[in-house]
Amino acid sequence: MQELIVNELRKEKNIFPETEIKTIVPVSGGSIHKSWHIELKNGKHFFAKTTAKEKFEMLKFEVQCLEELTKFANKELLEIPHPISIKQLNQFSILLLPWLDLRNRNQTNLGKGLAMLHKNSENNNQEKFGWPNDGFIGSNLQKGGWMKNWGEFFVEFRLKPQLSLAAKQGKINGDFQRFLGKVISFLNQHDPKPALVHGDLWGGNVATNKNNKGILFDPASYWADKEVDIAMTYLFGGFTNDFYNAYNEISPQSELAIKRIDIYNLYHLINHANIFGGSYINQSLLMMKKLNLYLS
């Protein structure tokens, strides 16, 4: 694969006009795309994602999210990788990004940076929830579109599409209309401002650099209740007390926020059930049962 990538990139003089490629080394990471560390003979380093030619739209969505997040990020606290080039080549698609020295250090600036991003976007929001086009959450579709009502948006554009896919695959079946109606009513008691969110905020999609600046990558962004990001940080772990304390200093979480965590994480659990199956199916069913009782 390395040789194929090198041969294709050598044809793209606008990507690497200065010098020749020295090495391309695989990087461990996600399950959807292949990742690479590219070093040039002049000493410069880059990060590349490659995927099937027909999955070009997934890379385009990632670029769109990174560019939108950059608009609202405090550069002193948070680093968002800037897309250098995106190409649909003869045999694969590729996204080229700066090479970032990822560390796992103090998460104070990561927490502050995320809070500032949420706050800045809330103050310049779209006055509606959603995203202008279809995107992706993992390998599954994340439905695009807009609504002004948060409860209805989260059900119609997030939970319902995942439940429909699960039913189609024979993983989760049932009549969930009454349950989804409860979710809408409960979320509408909250009435949040639209904020730009990362959208897939688990520990594998964040880091810090050597200067302790926070780094966000691999987003699945949309305009939402900012609590969806914080909720997901609890789903798979990886976030420290430094992160939460710093976030809450700028954007304190209300006492009722904890009651919405399971609702927001249900979206990701069903998505994982649809992609991976296994225990995620039972986790999704148990979560819906728990919420059904709680929301009664």
Beta strands, then each sheet from edge to edge (+ up, - down):
strand 1: 21-27
strand 2: 34-40
strand 3: 45-51
strand 4: 78-79
strand 5: 85-88
strand 6: 93-98
strand 7: 129-131
strand 8: 135-137
strand 9: 140-142
strand 10: 145-147
strand 11: 195-197
strand 12: 206-208
strand 13: 214-216
strand 14: 222-224
sheet 1: 1+ 2- 3+ 6- 5+
sheet 2: 4+ 13+ 12-
sheet 3: 7+ 10-
sheet 4: 8+ 9-
sheet 5: 11+ 14-
end
